[in-house]
Amino acid sequence: CLMLPQPVREKIGQCVLQVVRKQAEMPFILIFIENQLVFITKLKRYHLQPSDMYLLINLVHCSEIHTNAEAWIPLCLPRFDPG
């Protein structure tokens, strides 16, 4: 995780939650800065296993598709259980 002062981390969380309330239901939101986790939130009924989070981190770290623009990438999380 990226070391940030608590007020900065809380402000990031508030901004994210304001946007999410206006969007469709998103099970997870993760924000990274230079491959370090800054913020994570999830809907109560979903669980993100550590091995699935590592897959997401590796995808972001190793993929160049997201460096110049927003990208939608289909992804299978092997341990994800929506129920």
N, C-alpha and C positions, 0 to 999 in steps of 0.2 A: 504494500500500500504506500501511496505517496504521503509523506508527512506534510500536513497542512494545519494551520491554526484552526481550532474548533469553529470560530465564527465564519471562516471562509468555507469550511466543509458544510456547515449548516446553510449558508447562503446558496451554495450549489444545489443542495438538496431541495430547498424551497423553490428555486427556479425550475428544477426538473419536475417537481410535483405540480406546479402551476401549468406546465405544458401538458403533462400526462393527463390531467383532469379533463382537458379539452380533446384528447385523442381517443382512439379506439383502445380497448383493453390490451395492455401489454403485460405479459407475464413477468418479464425482467427488464431492468434498465441498468446497464453498467457503463460507467464513464472512466476512460483511461486517459492519462497524460503521459506521453513517452513510455508506454508499456507498463505504467504503474496504475493500479486501481485507485480511483479518487472517490467514486460513489457507486453504491449498489442499492437497488430497491427491488422488491418483488411483491406480487399479489399474495395475499395470505394463503390461498389454496395451492400455491405452487412452491416447489422446493428445487433448488439448484444444488446438485451434488458437486463436491470439489473436483471430481474428475471431469465433469461437464464444463465447469468453469475454466479448467486448464485448457480444454479444447477451444473455448472461446478466446482465451488469452493468446494461444498459439495461432489461431486464425488471424487475429488482429495483428499480432507481431510479425507473422511470416508473409502475410498477403500484401501485395502492393496495389491491389485494386482500389482500396479505400484512401489512398494517399492524396489523390487529386480531386476526388468527388465523392458524393454519397453513393453507397452501393448497397444493394439488397442481395444477400447471399443465402440461398437455401441451406439449411444446416440440420443435421440429425444429432441430437444429444442422446447418447445411448442410455444414460441413467435417468433421463427426465421422465417423471411420472406425474401427469396432470391431475391425477385423482387422489 
